Amino acid sequence: MATGSSDLEMASLNGKPAFATWFYVVGSIAANVMYSESTERRQGLVDSWHPSTISKKVVLRGY
């Protein structure tokens, strides 16, 4: 079983981290982990799950 993570991709705003993303893989399951400041409005964040959302369930999708 393969496990690992991708390189960290990061964007800064005024010298501070504003957005970061990486993939974490375990076998055939991959998770795209993202960090962002609350002011960030990136396409990858639209409809993404966040721990503060009402539903604590994570939706898994096949691609």
C-alpha positions as CSV (number, residue, x, y, z in Angstrom):
1,M,0.0,0.0,0.0
2,A,1.4,3.4,-1.0
3,T,1.3,6.3,1.4
4,G,2.7,9.8,1.2
5,S,2.1,13.5,0.6
6,S,2.7,16.0,-2.2
7,D,4.9,19.1,-2.0
8,L,3.3,22.0,-0.2
9,E,2.0,24.8,-2.5
10,M,1.7,28.1,-0.8
11,A,0.7,31.7,-1.5
12,S,1.5,34.7,0.7
13,L,-0.1,38.1,1.1
14,N,1.8,40.9,2.8
15,G,4.5,38.5,3.8
16,K,2.1,36.1,5.7
17,P,0.8,32.7,4.5
18,A,-2.7,33.3,3.0
19,F,-3.3,29.9,1.3
20,A,-1.6,26.5,1.3
21,T,-2.6,23.1,-0.3
22,W,-1.1,19.6,-0.4
23,F,-2.3,16.1,-1.1
24,Y,-2.1,13.2,1.4
25,V,-2.4,9.7,0.0
26,V,-3.1,6.4,1.7
27,G,-3.6,3.5,-0.7
28,S,-6.3,4.5,-3.2
29,I,-7.7,7.3,-1.0
30,A,-6.3,10.9,-1.5
31,A,-7.2,14.0,0.4
32,N,-6.6,17.5,-0.8
33,V,-5.8,19.4,2.4
34,M,-6.1,23.2,2.2
35,Y,-5.4,26.1,4.6
36,S,-6.6,29.6,3.9
37,E,-7.2,32.9,5.7
38,S,-10.9,33.8,6.0
39,T,-10.4,36.5,3.3
40,E,-9.3,34.0,0.6
41,R,-11.9,33.2,-2.1
42,R,-10.1,30.6,-4.2
43,Q,-12.0,28.3,-6.6
44,G,-10.7,25.2,-4.7
45,L,-12.4,26.4,-1.6
46,V,-15.9,26.7,-3.1
47,D,-18.2,24.0,-1.5
48,S,-15.3,22.5,0.4
49,W,-15.8,21.0,3.9
50,H,-14.6,23.0,6.9
51,P,-14.7,21.9,10.6
52,S,-16.9,24.9,11.4
53,T,-19.7,23.9,8.9
54,I,-23.0,22.7,10.3
55,S,-22.5,19.1,9.0
56,K,-19.5,17.4,10.4
57,K,-19.7,14.7,7.7
58,V,-17.0,14.7,5.0
59,V,-18.3,13.8,1.5
60,L,-16.1,11.4,-0.4
61,R,-16.3,11.5,-4.2
62,G,-14.9,9.2,-6.8
63,Y,-13.0,10.7,-9.8
